[in-house]
């Protein structure tokens, strides 16, 4: 009986040491934080979609030590292609994360709530290897066009808030977001103020930009029904 108890205690001790060893290493995630993001958008009212190409670059030496690097987007954004340094890349949809998984600590922990509609796309460290000082990203996706809402002046409007993460948002620092939207000539783009627009062959190209950071919410508004 005494030998049995000693053997049992030995097994439990080994299991305890094994548990301690597995807890020593935890996979770490870093944020992909671009100082400038350019969004090239095309409105298709017939398909009820807005097609978006997001281009941005990060300095290689800005990446903190991590096993994976991530950005967050709304789950309604339908990703079609992602290129890193011109190479087609497949991200990992990462779940069951805690703020402590990130280096440094994730500044917006609400993104990881089980009820959140924001999802985390991650890339292995090797995917971001680059012989140059910067790493370029191109993210192609489309988003559903909401129902047009009537205004008091008999126009219609749809809009998107930046804190709904409809693009790969930088949540660590300030960033500049450049927006180009192509539509037919009876639309207008507004970002706090009306944006510049040029017309050519029935296509209207709108251009604007805004400053973004976590804690701020910028409203991108598309107005229909005017020339």
Secondary structure by P-SEA (a helix, b strand, c coil): caaaaaaaaaaaaaaaaaaaaaacccbbbbbbcccbbbbbbbbcccccbbbbbbbbcccccccccccccbbbbbcccccccccccccbbbbbbccccccccccccccccccccccccbbbbbbccccccccccbbbbbbbbbbbbcccccccccccccccccccccccccccbbbbbbbbbbbcccbbbbcccccbbbbcccbbbbbbbbbbcccbbbbbbbbcccc
